[in-house]
Amino acid sequence: MFKLPTFIRVTTYTGCVILFLATLFNILILVTFLRRPRRLIKPFTIHVVNNSCLEILTGALFCPMFLYRNFDREIYRQNGYCAAYKYLNWTMPAMLLLQHGIIITDRWLAILKPMWYREKKTVGFGVKSTIGVFVYLQVWFLPLFVADTISPKIPGQYCDDTAAWPRYQLVVRLMSSVVPVVLMDFSYPFLVFMVWKRKTAQIHTGAASGRGGRTARSATHHMGLALWLLMVQILLWTPVNVTSMLIGMRSRLTYLYDVHTFAVVLSGVLLMVDPIIYLAFLKDLRKEVFLELHEMLRCGRTRRDQVLAHSAGKSWNTSNQRATAGQSTSGELGGLTAGHIKLHEVI
């Protein structure tokens, strides 16, 4: 399967480090949101919360399974394990992709339907959007998953590649990945133009002040966040989309699986970059994350000081007990010695 084992080994270890850091970053972001929901969770930032949840699930479930296959292929002769792997392989990356699409759609709604967006767009709408995307993917993928699971397997054959309905597989890839990617990629220059147009209008009309100014700045930051997420996704996910399509088309390129493994690890960098983009454009989130880190460090120092103080107190008590015991023992020995002398004198 792999033609460059050393390259695959180095790539896999690198992917493990990236995955660990990305999961930590996203957990920190999610914990900060959940501890301060009224201040941070808004109709737009709910998409960030949902995206962080998906990235944590991807980092905890799918990515370890994919990386482990580079160390031990024999586990992919077990149908149950392969079924779980294939389900996550089709579902999790596509969910992340479409969640980014939801963020882009949110910005288009804010531009094209500003009144509706301000009056009707709620946190619940963001949650329903993510649930709707999940249902959309299941409608396309579950028939393929069931067909592939119940199809007869050759004894001893690796089962991690989906073999059933190859033509329908291409349809699923198109509808779950290719079409959304094309739509988002083509929307990028238009969104950039809208940002430029808005900034130009602000320059000509003068800097806005008060509540209107804060709203305009917030909208600009949200648009900047969406554009950066889209740009990074285009750069990091285009290679894995291409290699996945080639694998689905049963291409026989010599180093295809080696390149695909590298492309998957490269796409995993997105999980680490996304939280950095959140912090760069969401000022309130950035402040709260730093406060959260400060509290964690302070609690860590307090806990360490308590442990040290407890250890010191325990050592002092032990020494004191030993000294007291020594004095008692000396007194008892002295009493025994005096009694022995008196008894000897009587005798």
LINGIZI-V106367 format. One record per backbone hydrogen bond with DSSP energy under -0.5 kcal/mol. CO is the residue of the C=O (numbers start at 0). NH is the residue of the N-H. If there is no record, write none. Layout:
# LINGIZI-V106367
co=CO nh=NH
co=CO nh=NH
This chain:
# LINGIZI-V106367
co=3 nh=7
co=4 nh=8
co=5 nh=9
co=6 nh=10
co=7 nh=11
co=8 nh=12
co=9 nh=13
co=10 nh=14
co=11 nh=15
co=12 nh=16
co=13 nh=17
co=14 nh=18
co=15 nh=19
co=16 nh=20
co=17 nh=21
co=18 nh=22
co=19 nh=23
co=20 nh=24
co=21 nh=25
co=22 nh=26
co=23 nh=27
co=24 nh=28
co=25 nh=29
co=26 nh=30
co=27 nh=31
co=28 nh=32
co=29 nh=33
co=30 nh=34
co=31 nh=35
co=32 nh=35
co=33 nh=36
co=35 nh=39
co=36 nh=40
co=39 nh=41
co=41 nh=45
co=43 nh=46
co=43 nh=47
co=44 nh=48
co=45 nh=49
co=46 nh=50
co=47 nh=51
co=48 nh=52
co=49 nh=53
co=50 nh=54
co=51 nh=55
co=52 nh=56
co=53 nh=57
co=54 nh=58
co=55 nh=59
co=56 nh=60
co=56 nh=61
co=57 nh=62
co=60 nh=64
co=61 nh=65
co=62 nh=66
co=63 nh=67
co=64 nh=68
co=66 nh=69
co=67 nh=70
co=67 nh=71
co=72 nh=75
co=73 nh=76
co=74 nh=77
co=75 nh=158
co=76 nh=78
co=77 nh=81
co=78 nh=82
co=79 nh=83
co=80 nh=84
co=81 nh=85
co=82 nh=86
co=83 nh=87
co=84 nh=88
co=85 nh=89
co=86 nh=90
co=87 nh=91
co=87 nh=92
co=90 nh=94
co=91 nh=95
co=92 nh=96
co=93 nh=97
co=94 nh=98
co=95 nh=99
co=96 nh=100
co=97 nh=101
co=98 nh=102
co=99 nh=103
co=100 nh=104
co=101 nh=105
co=102 nh=106
co=103 nh=107
co=104 nh=108
co=105 nh=109
co=106 nh=110
co=107 nh=111
co=108 nh=112
co=112 nh=116
co=113 nh=117
co=114 nh=118
co=115 nh=119
co=115 nh=120
co=116 nh=120
co=121 nh=125
co=122 nh=126
co=123 nh=127
co=124 nh=128
co=125 nh=129
co=126 nh=130
co=127 nh=131
co=128 nh=132
co=129 nh=133
co=130 nh=134
co=131 nh=135
co=132 nh=136
co=133 nh=137
co=134 nh=138
co=135 nh=139
co=136 nh=140
co=137 nh=141
co=139 nh=143
co=140 nh=144
co=141 nh=145
co=142 nh=146
co=143 nh=147
co=144 nh=148
co=145 nh=149
co=146 nh=150
co=153 nh=156
co=164 nh=168
co=165 nh=169
co=166 nh=170
co=167 nh=171
co=168 nh=172
co=169 nh=173
co=170 nh=174
co=171 nh=175
co=172 nh=176
co=172 nh=177
co=173 nh=178
co=176 nh=180
co=177 nh=181
co=178 nh=182
co=179 nh=183
co=180 nh=184
co=181 nh=185
co=182 nh=186
co=183 nh=187
co=184 nh=187
co=184 nh=188
co=185 nh=189
co=186 nh=190
co=187 nh=191
co=188 nh=192
co=189 nh=193
co=190 nh=194
co=191 nh=195
co=192 nh=196
co=193 nh=197
co=194 nh=198
co=195 nh=199
co=196 nh=200
co=197 nh=201
co=198 nh=202
co=199 nh=203
co=200 nh=204
co=201 nh=205
co=208 nh=211
co=208 nh=212
co=209 nh=213
co=210 nh=214
co=211 nh=215
co=212 nh=216
co=213 nh=217
co=214 nh=218
co=215 nh=219
co=216 nh=220
co=217 nh=221
co=218 nh=222
co=219 nh=223
co=220 nh=224
co=221 nh=225
co=222 nh=226
co=223 nh=227
co=224 nh=228
co=225 nh=229
co=226 nh=230
co=227 nh=231
co=228 nh=232
co=229 nh=233
co=230 nh=234
co=231 nh=235
co=232 nh=236
co=233 nh=237
co=236 nh=240
co=237 nh=241
co=238 nh=242
co=239 nh=243
co=240 nh=244
co=241 nh=245
co=242 nh=246
co=243 nh=247
co=244 nh=248
co=245 nh=250
co=246 nh=249
co=252 nh=255
co=254 nh=258
co=255 nh=259
co=256 nh=260
co=257 nh=261
co=258 nh=262
co=259 nh=263
co=260 nh=264
co=261 nh=265
co=262 nh=266
co=263 nh=267
co=264 nh=268
co=265 nh=268
co=266 nh=269
co=267 nh=270
co=267 nh=271
co=268 nh=271
co=268 nh=272
co=269 nh=273
co=270 nh=274
co=271 nh=275
co=272 nh=276
co=273 nh=277
co=274 nh=278
co=275 nh=279
co=276 nh=280
co=277 nh=281
co=280 nh=282
co=281 nh=285
co=282 nh=286
co=283 nh=287
co=284 nh=288
co=285 nh=289
co=286 nh=290
co=287 nh=291
co=288 nh=292
co=289 nh=293
co=290 nh=294
co=291 nh=295
co=292 nh=296
co=293 nh=297
co=294 nh=298
co=295 nh=299
co=296 nh=300
co=297 nh=301
co=298 nh=302
co=299 nh=303
co=300 nh=304
co=301 nh=305
co=302 nh=306
co=303 nh=307
co=304 nh=308
co=305 nh=309
co=306 nh=310
co=307 nh=311
co=308 nh=312
co=309 nh=313
co=310 nh=314
co=311 nh=315
co=312 nh=316
co=313 nh=317
co=314 nh=318
co=315 nh=319
co=316 nh=320
co=317 nh=321
co=318 nh=322
co=319 nh=323
co=320 nh=324
co=321 nh=325
co=322 nh=326
co=323 nh=327
co=324 nh=328
co=325 nh=329
co=326 nh=330
co=327 nh=331
co=328 nh=332
co=329 nh=333
co=330 nh=334
co=331 nh=335
co=332 nh=336
co=333 nh=337
co=334 nh=338
co=335 nh=339
co=336 nh=340
co=337 nh=341
co=338 nh=342
co=339 nh=343
co=340 nh=344
co=341 nh=345
co=342 nh=346
